[in-house]
């Protein structure tokens, strides 16, 4: 067992209490959801958040990849400013963007 491991007891109905230090470190609060997976003989708990169905697209891997790419472009200064939408459209139609 790891040096920082805390032993907790399984109670009726398979319930366990997560130690305070673990809850704080993981940011888990009363009422939060936790995914439980088994990796070999290791039980892994992963904090989860509910996302409104209308916003679920934002959390897809493809969308997050686009977000990372956009953030990288912004950080590297790959930006253009236009006085208005028509100026942007002219630039796009000219193939200059």
MOPAC internal coordinates of N, CA, C and O (Angstrom, degrees):
PM7 1SCF
backbone

  N    0.0000 0     0.00 0     0.00 0    0    0    0
  C    1.4468 1     0.00 0     0.00 0    1    0    0
  C    1.5360 1   108.53 1     0.00 0    2    1    0
  O    1.2310 1   120.92 1   -39.23 1    3    2    1
  N    1.3350 1   115.84 1   140.77 1    3    2    1
  C    1.4632 1   120.74 1  -179.36 1    5    3    2
  C    1.5286 1   110.45 1   -63.61 1    6    5    3
  O    1.2310 1   120.54 1   -27.65 1    7    6    5
  N    1.3290 1   116.57 1   152.35 1    7    6    5
  C    1.4636 1   121.35 1  -178.72 1    9    7    6
  C    1.5228 1   112.52 1   -60.05 1   10    9    7
  O    1.2310 1   119.73 1   147.29 1   11   10    9
  N    1.3288 1   118.12 1   -32.71 1   11   10    9
  C    1.4621 1   121.00 1  -177.17 1   13   11   10
  C    1.5287 1   112.57 1   -92.87 1   14   13   11
  O    1.2310 1   119.96 1  -172.97 1   15   14   13
  N    1.3244 1   117.68 1     7.03 1   15   14   13
  C    1.4637 1   121.31 1  -178.94 1   17   15   14
  C    1.5196 1   110.21 1   -70.89 1   18   17   15
  O    1.2310 1   121.48 1   -37.28 1   19   18   17
  N    1.3380 1   114.78 1   142.72 1   19   18   17
  C    1.4572 1   121.86 1   175.93 1   21   19   18
  C    1.5166 1   107.00 1  -116.87 1   22   21   19
  O    1.2310 1   120.30 1   -46.75 1   23   22   21
  N    1.2969 1   117.03 1   133.25 1   23   22   21
  C    1.4565 1   121.31 1   179.98 1   25   23   22
  C    1.5213 1   108.46 1   -89.57 1   26   25   23
  O    1.2310 1   120.69 1   -46.12 1   27   26   25
  N    1.3201 1   116.29 1   133.88 1   27   26   25
  C    1.4586 1   121.90 1   176.82 1   29   27   26
  C    1.5202 1   108.05 1  -131.99 1   30   29   27
  O    1.2310 1   120.31 1   -24.08 1   31   30   29
  N    1.2920 1   117.02 1   155.92 1   31   30   29
  C    1.4598 1   122.50 1  -173.70 1   33   31   30
  C    1.5253 1   111.29 1   -98.18 1   34   33   31
  O    1.2310 1   120.92 1   -40.06 1   35   34   33
  N    1.3264 1   115.84 1   139.94 1   35   34   33
  C    1.4589 1   121.30 1   172.75 1   37   35   34
  C    1.5223 1   106.68 1   -84.42 1   38   37   35
  O    1.2310 1   120.78 1   -54.92 1   39   38   37
  N    1.3315 1   116.11 1   125.08 1   39   38   37
  C    1.4601 1   120.63 1  -178.17 1   41   39   38
  C    1.5195 1   110.30 1  -106.47 1   42   41   39
  O    1.2310 1   121.16 1     9.42 1   43   42   41
  N    1.3263 1   115.39 1  -170.58 1   43   42   41
  C    1.4575 1   122.66 1  -179.16 1   45   43   42
  C    1.5297 1   110.12 1   -48.46 1   46   45   43
  O    1.2310 1   120.53 1   -37.51 1   47   46   45
  N    1.3058 1   116.59 1   142.49 1   47   46   45
  C    1.4676 1   124.46 1   179.50 1   49   47   46
  C    1.5292 1   113.09 1    63.12 1   50   49   47
  O    1.2310 1   120.08 1  -158.68 1   51   50   49
  N    1.3290 1   117.45 1    21.32 1   51   50   49
  C    1.4588 1   121.33 1   176.17 1   53   51   50
  C    1.5142 1   114.35 1    73.86 1   54   53   51
  O    1.2310 1   119.75 1  -161.52 1   55   54   53
  N    1.3109 1   118.09 1    18.48 1   55   54   53
  C    1.4613 1   121.05 1  -178.64 1   57   55   54
  C    1.5241 1   111.13 1   -80.34 1   58   57   55
  O    1.2310 1   121.69 1   -33.89 1   59   58   57
  N    1.3402 1   114.37 1   146.11 1   59   58   57
  C    1.4596 1   120.92 1   173.84 1   61   59   58
  C    1.5287 1   108.16 1  -131.65 1   62   61   59
  O    1.2310 1   120.77 1   -22.28 1   63   62   61
  N    1.3119 1   116.13 1   157.72 1   63   62   61
  C    1.4618 1   121.29 1   174.23 1   65   63   62
  C    1.5167 1   107.28 1  -107.27 1   66   65   63
  O    1.2310 1   120.89 1   -55.64 1   67   66   65
  N    1.3397 1   115.90 1   124.36 1   67   66   65
  C    1.4594 1   119.31 1   175.73 1   69   67   66
  C    1.5287 1   108.02 1   -77.27 1   70   69   67
  O    1.2310 1   120.04 1   -50.74 1   71   70   69
  N    1.3179 1   117.52 1   129.26 1   71   70   69
  C    1.4603 1   120.20 1   179.78 1   73   71   70
  C    1.5372 1   111.31 1   -57.65 1   74   73   71
  O    1.2310 1   120.80 1   -33.01 1   75   74   73
  N    1.3246 1   116.07 1   146.99 1   75   74   73
  C    1.4581 1   122.10 1  -177.91 1   77   75   74
  C    1.5258 1   111.77 1   -52.16 1   78   77   75
  O    1.2310 1   120.05 1   134.22 1   79   78   77
  N    1.3221 1   117.51 1   -45.78 1   79   78   77
  C    1.4686 1   120.56 1  -177.53 1   81   79   78
  C    1.5313 1   111.17 1   -60.88 1   82   81   79
  O    1.2310 1   120.59 1   142.00 1   83   82   81
  N    1.3282 1   116.48 1   -38.00 1   83   82   81
  C    1.4638 1   120.91 1   179.49 1   85   83   82
  C    1.5291 1   109.82 1   -68.96 1   86   85   83
  O    1.2310 1   120.42 1   134.48 1   87   86   85
  N    1.3407 1   116.81 1   -45.52 1   87   86   85
  C    1.4715 1   120.58 1   179.10 1   89   87   86
  C    1.5184 1   110.84 1   -59.47 1   90   89   87
  O    1.2310 1   120.81 1   134.24 1   91   90   89
  N    1.3205 1   116.05 1   -45.76 1   91   90   89
  C    1.4749 1   119.38 1  -179.72 1   93   91   90
  C    1.5184 1   111.41 1   -63.03 1   94   93   91
  O    1.2310 1   120.85 1   133.28 1   95   94   93
  N    1.3215 1   115.97 1   -46.72 1   95   94   93
  C    1.4703 1   120.27 1  -178.22 1   97   95   94
  C    1.5252 1   111.52 1   -62.15 1   98   97   95
  O    1.2310 1   120.07 1   145.33 1   99   98   97
  N    1.3344 1   117.46 1   -34.67 1   99   98   97
  C    1.4587 1   121.88 1  -178.73 1  101   99   98
  C    1.5282 1   112.45 1   -90.62 1  102  101   99
  O    1.2310 1   120.65 1   174.03 1  103  102  101
  N    1.3409 1   116.37 1    -5.97 1  103  102  101
  C    1.4593 1   119.70 1  -178.74 1  105  103  102
  C    1.5148 1   113.36 1    69.80 1  106  105  103
  O    1.2310 1   120.40 1  -150.32 1  107  106  105
  N    1.3232 1   116.84 1    29.68 1  107  106  105
  C    1.4679 1   121.89 1  -178.57 1  109  107  106
  C    1.5237 1   109.13 1   -92.86 1  110  109  107
  O    1.2310 1   121.47 1   -51.86 1  111  110  109
  N    1.3403 1   114.79 1   128.14 1  111  110  109
  C    1.4615 1   120.83 1   179.00 1  113  111  110
  C    1.5212 1   109.59 1  -119.97 1  114  113  111
  O    1.2310 1   120.74 1   -16.06 1  115  114  113
  N    1.3246 1   116.19 1   163.94 1  115  114  113
  C    1.4552 1   121.15 1   178.68 1  117  115  114
  C    1.5240 1   110.21 1   -53.91 1  118  117  115
  O    1.2310 1   120.66 1   -48.20 1  119  118  117
  N    1.3172 1   116.34 1   131.80 1  119  118  117
  C    1.4582 1   122.08 1   179.56 1  121  119  118
  C    1.5193 1   113.86 1    92.20 1  122  121  119
  O    1.2310 1   119.48 1   168.87 1  123  122  121
  N    1.3410 1   118.60 1   -11.13 1  123  122  121
  C    1.4634 1   121.05 1   178.36 1  125  123  122
  C    1.5223 1   110.79 1   -67.26 1  126  125  123
  O    1.2310 1   121.33 1   -23.07 1  127  126  125
  N    1.3106 1   115.07 1   156.93 1  127  126  125
  C    1.4602 1   121.41 1   176.66 1  129  127  126
  C    1.5179 1   110.17 1   -95.72 1  130  129  127
  O    1.2310 1   120.66 1   -34.14 1  131  130  129
  N    1.3349 1   116.34 1   145.86 1  131  130  129
  C    1.4599 1   122.41 1   178.99 1  133  131  130
  C    1.5232 1   108.15 1  -135.17 1  134  133  131
  O    1.2310 1   120.33 1   -52.73 1  135  134  133
  N    1.3320 1   116.98 1   127.27 1  135  134  133
  C    1.4592 1   121.06 1   174.29 1  137  135  134
  C    1.5205 1   108.04 1   -83.29 1  138  137  135
  O    1.2310 1   120.70 1   -41.34 1  139  138  137
  N    1.3188 1   116.27 1   138.66 1  139  138  137
  C    1.4647 1   121.76 1  -179.39 1  141  139  138
  C    1.5232 1   108.23 1  -116.73 1  142  141  139
  O    1.2310 1   120.47 1   -58.18 1  143  142  141
  N    1.3280 1   116.71 1   121.82 1  143  142  141
  C    1.4570 1   121.20 1   177.53 1  145  143  142
  C    1.5205 1   108.83 1  -128.50 1  146  145  143
  O    1.2310 1   121.35 1   -20.04 1  147  146  145
  N    1.3037 1   115.02 1   159.96 1  147  146  145
  C    1.4568 1   121.43 1   178.04 1  149  147  146
  C    1.5183 1   107.93 1  -117.29 1  150  149  147
  O    1.2310 1   120.91 1   -58.42 1  151  150  149
  N    1.3235 1   115.86 1   121.58 1  151  150  149
  C    1.4614 1   122.03 1   178.63 1  153  151  150
  C    1.5223 1   106.93 1  -117.61 1  154  153  151
  O    1.2310 1   121.32 1   -81.91 1  155  154  153
  N    1.3207 1   115.07 1    98.09 1  155  154  153
  C    1.4591 1   119.58 1  -172.80 1  157  155  154
  C    1.5107 1   107.95 1    67.36 1  158  157  155
  O    1.2310 1   120.25 1    61.00 1  159  158  157
  N    1.3238 1   117.12 1  -119.00 1  159  158  157
  C    1.4603 1   121.63 1   177.53 1  161  159  158
  C    1.5233 1   111.68 1  -104.42 1  162  161  159
  O    1.2310 1   120.16 1  -168.25 1  163  162  161
  N    1.3247 1   117.31 1    11.75 1  163  162  161
  C    1.4622 1   121.97 1  -177.08 1  165  163  162
  C    1.5212 1   110.01 1  -104.51 1  166  165  163
  O    1.2310 1   120.43 1   -51.70 1  167  166  165
  N    1.3205 1   116.79 1   128.30 1  167  166  165
  C    1.4606 1   122.58 1   176.15 1  169  167  166
  C    1.5274 1   107.24 1   -90.54 1  170  169  167
  O    1.2310 1   120.81 1   -54.30 1  171  170  169
  N    1.3253 1   116.06 1   125.70 1  171  170  169
  C    1.4658 1   121.59 1  -177.87 1  173  171  170
  C    1.5260 1   109.17 1  -114.71 1  174  173  171
  O    1.2310 1   120.72 1   -53.12 1  175  174  173
  N    1.3218 1   116.22 1   126.88 1  175  174  173
  C    1.4561 1   122.47 1   176.16 1  177  175  174
  C    1.5235 1   108.08 1  -106.64 1  178  177  175
  O    1.2310 1   120.59 1   -51.51 1  179  178  177
  N    1.3360 1   116.48 1   128.49 1  179  178  177
  C    1.4508 1   121.42 1  -179.08 1  181  179  178
  C    1.5247 1   109.53 1  -125.26 1  182  181  179
  O    1.2310 1   119.81 1   -61.46 1  183  182  181
  N    1.3362 1   117.97 1   118.54 1  183  182  181
  C    1.4651 1   119.88 1   178.46 1  185  183  182
  C    1.5331 1   110.40 1   -60.34 1  186  185  183
  O    1.2310 1   120.74 1   -40.73 1  187  186  185
  N    1.3353 1   116.19 1   139.27 1  187  186  185
  C    1.4675 1   121.60 1  -179.65 1  189  187  186
  C    1.5126 1   109.75 1  -129.78 1  190  189  187
  O    1.2310 1   120.90 1   -24.11 1  191  190  189
  N    1.3174 1   115.89 1   155.89 1  191  190  189
  C    1.4507 1   122.48 1   175.55 1  193  191  190
  C    1.5235 1   107.94 1  -125.48 1  194  193  191
  O    1.2310 1   120.75 1   -37.74 1  195  194  193
  N    1.3171 1   116.16 1   142.26 1  195  194  193
  C    1.4609 1   120.27 1   174.40 1  197  195  194
  C    1.5208 1   108.61 1   -77.06 1  198  197  195
  O    1.2310 1   120.94 1   -38.93 1  199  198  197
  N    1.3134 1   115.81 1   141.07 1  199  198  197
  C    1.4575 1   121.83 1   178.28 1  201  199  198
  C    1.5112 1   107.43 1  -122.32 1  202  201  199
  O    1.2310 1   120.64 1   -46.84 1  203  202  201
  N    1.3326 1   116.39 1   133.16 1  203  202  201
  C    1.4487 1   120.39 1   176.50 1  205  203  202
  C    1.5245 1   108.91 1   -57.55 1  206  205  203
  O    1.2310 1   120.56 1   -42.35 1  207  206  205
  N    1.3294 1   116.53 1   137.65 1  207  206  205
  C    1.4590 1   121.60 1  -176.62 1  209  207  206
  C    1.5255 1   111.93 1   -54.16 1  210  209  207
  O    1.2310 1   120.39 1   143.05 1  211  210  209
  N    1.3283 1   116.86 1   -36.95 1  211  210  209
  C    1.4665 1   119.96 1  -178.46 1  213  211  210
  C    1.5272 1   112.16 1   -68.70 1  214  213  211
  O    1.2310 1   119.75 1   164.93 1  215  214  213
  N    1.3277 1   118.08 1   -15.07 1  215  214  213
  C    1.4621 1   122.13 1  -179.73 1  217  215  214
  C    1.5296 1   113.24 1  -108.06 1  218  217  215
  O    1.2310 1   120.35 1  -179.10 1  219  218  217
  N    1.3249 1   116.94 1     0.90 1  219  218  217
  C    1.4680 1   121.13 1  -174.41 1  221  219  218
  C    1.5282 1   113.05 1   -61.37 1  222  221  219
  O    1.2310 1   120.19 1   148.70 1  223  222  221
  N    1.3347 1   117.24 1   -31.30 1  223  222  221
  C    1.4758 1   120.49 1  -179.59 1  225  223  222
  C    1.5216 1   111.06 1   -55.17 1  226  225  223
  O    1.2310 1   120.38 1   145.11 1  227  226  225
  N    1.3333 1   116.88 1   -34.89 1  227  226  225
  C    1.4591 1   121.32 1  -175.51 1  229  227  226
  C    1.5174 1   111.72 1   -62.33 1  230  229  227
  O    1.2310 1   120.11 1   154.04 1  231  230  229
  N    1.3209 1   117.39 1   -25.96 1  231  230  229
  C    1.4575 1   121.66 1  -175.58 1  233  231  230
  C    1.5248 1   113.38 1   -97.65 1  234  233  231
  O    1.2310 1   120.16 1  -173.51 1  235  234  233
  N    1.3343 1   117.30 1     6.49 1  235  234  233
  C    1.4587 1   119.26 1   176.09 1  237  235  234
  C    1.5267 1   108.90 1   -72.61 1  238  237  235
  O    1.2310 1   120.43 1   -25.47 1  239  238  237
  N    1.3036 1   116.79 1   154.53 1  239  238  237
  C    1.4663 1   120.68 1  -179.02 1  241  239  238
  C    1.5275 1   110.74 1   -61.38 1  242  241  239
  O    1.2310 1   120.09 1   140.05 1  243  242  241
  N    1.3391 1   117.43 1   -39.95 1  243  242  241
  C    1.4688 1   120.76 1  -179.59 1  245  243  242
  C    1.5250 1   110.80 1   -62.14 1  246  245  243
  O    1.2310 1   120.39 1   135.89 1  247  246  245
  N    1.3431 1   116.85 1   -44.11 1  247  246  245
  C    1.4671 1   119.45 1  -179.16 1  249  247  246
  C    1.5218 1   110.41 1   -66.60 1  250  249  247
  O    1.2310 1   120.34 1   137.16 1  251  250  249
  N    1.3296 1   116.96 1   -42.84 1  251  250  249
  C    1.4568 1   120.45 1  -179.84 1  253  251  250
  C    1.5222 1   111.72 1   -64.27 1  254  253  251
  O    1.2310 1   120.33 1   145.31 1  255  254  253
  N    1.3338 1   116.98 1   -34.69 1  255  254  253
  C    1.4671 1   120.52 1   175.13 1  257  255  254
  C    1.5247 1   109.66 1   -61.61 1  258  257  255
  O    1.2310 1   120.38 1   135.62 1  259  258  257
  N    1.3355 1   116.88 1   -44.38 1  259  258  257
  C    1.4639 1   121.11 1   176.98 1  261  259  258
  C    1.5145 1   112.21 1   -62.51 1  262  261  259
  O    1.2310 1   120.26 1   141.20 1  263  262  261
  N    1.3257 1   117.11 1   -38.80 1  263  262  261
  C    1.4672 1   121.09 1   177.64 1  265  263  262
  C    1.5306 1   110.72 1   -63.05 1  266  265  263
  O    1.2310 1   120.56 1   136.46 1  267  266  265
  N    1.3360 1   116.53 1   -43.54 1  267  266  265
  C    1.4726 1   119.86 1   179.26 1  269  267  266
  C    1.5209 1   110.54 1   -64.13 1  270  269  267
  O    1.2310 1   120.34 1   139.77 1  271  270  269
  N    1.3304 1   116.95 1   -40.23 1  271  270  269
  C    1.4641 1   121.11 1   178.92 1  273  271  270
  C    1.5300 1   110.40 1   -64.36 1  274  273  271
  O    1.2310 1   120.40 1   136.09 1  275  274  273
  N    1.3280 1   116.85 1   -43.91 1  275  274  273
  C    1.4664 1   120.91 1   178.62 1  277  275  274
  C    1.5269 1   110.66 1   -62.89 1  278  277  275
  O    1.2310 1   120.16 1   136.27 1  279  278  277
  N    1.3155 1   117.29 1   -43.73 1  279  278  277
  C    1.4654 1   120.85 1   178.48 1  281  279  278
  C    1.5219 1   111.57 1   -61.80 1  282  281  279
  O    1.2310 1   120.73 1   140.92 1  283  282  281
  N    1.3211 1   116.21 1   -39.08 1  283  282  281
  C    1.4708 1   120.98 1   178.07 1  285  283  282
  C    1.5342 1   109.90 1   -64.92 1  286  285  283
  O    1.2310 1   120.29 1   134.92 1  287  286  285
  N    1.3309 1   117.05 1   -45.08 1  287  286  285
  C    1.4676 1   120.51 1   178.44 1  289  287  286
  C    1.5263 1   110.95 1   -60.30 1  290  289  287
  O    1.2310 1   120.31 1   136.82 1  291  290  289
  N    1.3172 1   117.02 1   -43.18 1  291  290  289
  C    1.4650 1   120.81 1   179.45 1  293  291  290
  C    1.5246 1   110.11 1   -63.27 1  294  293  291
  O    1.2310 1   120.42 1   134.29 1  295  294  293
  N    1.3317 1   116.80 1   -45.71 1  295  294  293
  C    1.4657 1   121.18 1  -179.50 1  297  295  294
  C    1.5208 1   111.66 1   -61.78 1  298  297  295
  O    1.2310 1   120.31 1   147.53 1  299  298  297
  N    1.3391 1   117.02 1   -32.47 1  299  298  297
  C    1.4661 1   121.36 1  -179.07 1  301  299  298
  C    1.5243 1   111.92 1   -88.51 1  302  301  299
  O    1.2310 1   120.20 1  -178.42 1  303  302  301
  N    1.3185 1   117.22 1     1.58 1  303  302  301
  C    1.4627 1   120.61 1   176.53 1  305  303  302
  C    1.5168 1   115.21 1    78.38 1  306  305  303
  O    1.2310 1   119.88 1  -160.47 1  307  306  305
  N    1.3176 1   117.83 1    19.53 1  307  306  305
  C    1.4703 1   121.31 1   179.18 1  309  307  306
  C    1.5281 1   109.15 1   -83.11 1  310  309  307
  O    1.2310 1   121.12 1  -107.96 1  311  310  309
  N    1.3263 1   115.46 1    72.04 1  311  310  309
  C    1.4539 1   121.85 1  -176.86 1  313  311  310
  C    1.5185 1   110.17 1  -129.39 1  314  313  311
  O    1.2310 1   121.09 1   -25.53 1  315  314  313
  N    1.3139 1   115.52 1   154.47 1  315  314  313
  C    1.4559 1   121.58 1   173.04 1  317  315  314
  C    1.5163 1   107.67 1  -135.55 1  318  317  315
  O    1.2310 1   120.65 1   -35.50 1  319  318  317
  N    1.3378 1   116.36 1   144.50 1  319  318  317
  C    1.4541 1   121.09 1   177.31 1  321  319  318
  C    1.5164 1   108.66 1  -116.71 1  322  321  319
  O    1.2310 1   121.16 1   -35.59 1  323  322  321
  N    1.3217 1   115.38 1   144.41 1  323  322  321
  C    1.4610 1   122.20 1  -179.31 1  325  323  322
  C    1.5169 1   108.54 1  -130.36 1  326  325  323
  O    1.2310 1   121.23 1   -34.70 1  327  326  325
  N    1.3272 1   115.26 1   145.30 1  327  326  325
  C    1.4617 1   120.78 1  -179.34 1  329  327  326
  C    1.5181 1   111.45 1   -66.29 1  330  329  327
  O    1.2310 1   120.93 1   147.72 1  331  330  329
  N    1.3351 1   115.82 1   -32.28 1  331  330  329
  C    1.4573 1   120.02 1  -179.20 1  333  331  330
  C    1.5287 1   109.21 1  -160.45 1  334  333  331
  O    1.2310 1   120.58 1    -4.84 1  335  334  333
  N    1.3150 1   116.50 1   175.16 1  335  334  333
  C    1.4590 1   122.21 1  -177.34 1  337  335  334
  C    1.5250 1   110.94 1   -63.21 1  338  337  335
  O    1.2310 1   120.52 1   141.93 1  339  338  337
  N    1.3354 1   116.62 1   -38.07 1  339  338  337
  C    1.4691 1   119.94 1  -179.27 1  341  339  338
  C    1.5306 1   111.24 1   -61.07 1  342  341  339
  O    1.2310 1   120.15 1   140.98 1  343  342  341
  N    1.3348 1   117.32 1   -39.02 1  343  342  341
  C    1.4675 1   120.56 1   178.36 1  345  343  342
  C    1.5228 1   110.40 1   -64.96 1  346  345  343
  O    1.2310 1   120.41 1   140.62 1  347  346  345
  N    1.3173 1   116.83 1   -39.38 1  347  346  345
  C    1.4752 1   120.66 1   176.88 1  349  347  346
  C    1.5240 1   109.83 1   -62.86 1  350  349  347
  O    1.2310 1   120.25 1   133.85 1  351  350  349
  N    1.3200 1   117.13 1   -46.15 1  351  350  349
  C    1.4708 1   121.01 1  -178.52 1  353  351  350
  C    1.5250 1   110.47 1   -62.76 1  354  353  351
  O    1.2310 1   119.68 1   138.45 1  355  354  353
  N    1.3212 1   118.22 1   -41.55 1  355  354  353
  C    1.4786 1   121.25 1   177.64 1  357  355  354
  C    1.5284 1   110.37 1   -59.69 1  358  357  355
  O    1.2310 1   120.53 1   136.33 1  359  358  357
  N    1.3383 1   116.60 1   -43.67 1  359  358  357
  C    1.4606 1   120.81 1   179.80 1  361  359  358
  C    1.5230 1   110.75 1   -63.90 1  362  361  359
  O    1.2310 1   120.23 1   136.53 1  363  362  361
  N    1.3324 1   117.17 1   -43.47 1  363  362  361
  C    1.4585 1   120.75 1   178.95 1  365  363  362
  C    1.5235 1   111.72 1   -64.04 1  366  365  363
  O    1.2310 1   120.68 1   135.90 1  367  366  365
  N    1.3259 1   116.30 1   -44.10 1  367  366  365
  C    1.4822 1   120.29 1   179.89 1  369  367  366
  C    1.5244 1   111.96 1   -65.46 1  370  369  367
  O    1.2310 1   120.58 1   150.38 1  371  370  369
  N    1.3247 1   116.50 1   -29.62 1  371  370  369
  C    1.4745 1   120.49 1   179.05 1  373  371  370
  C    1.5348 1   110.96 1   -80.74 1  374  373  371
  O    1.2310 1   120.57 1   172.18 1  375  374  373
  N    1.3259 1   116.51 1    -7.82 1  375  374  373
  C    1.4641 1   120.65 1   179.80 1  377  375  374
  C    1.5179 1   113.12 1    73.30 1  378  377  375
  O    1.2310 1   120.35 1  -155.80 1  379  378  377
  N    1.2987 1   116.93 1    24.20 1  379  378  377
  C    1.4604 1   121.35 1  -177.25 1  381  379  378
  C    1.5268 1   113.36 1   -92.84 1  382  381  379
  O    1.2310 1   120.12 1   169.40 1  383  382  381
  N    1.3052 1   117.38 1   -10.60 1  383  382  381
  C    1.4703 1   119.09 1  -176.24 1  385  383  382
  C    1.5106 1   110.52 1   -86.73 1  386  385  383
  O    1.2310 1   120.10 1   180.00 1  387  386  385

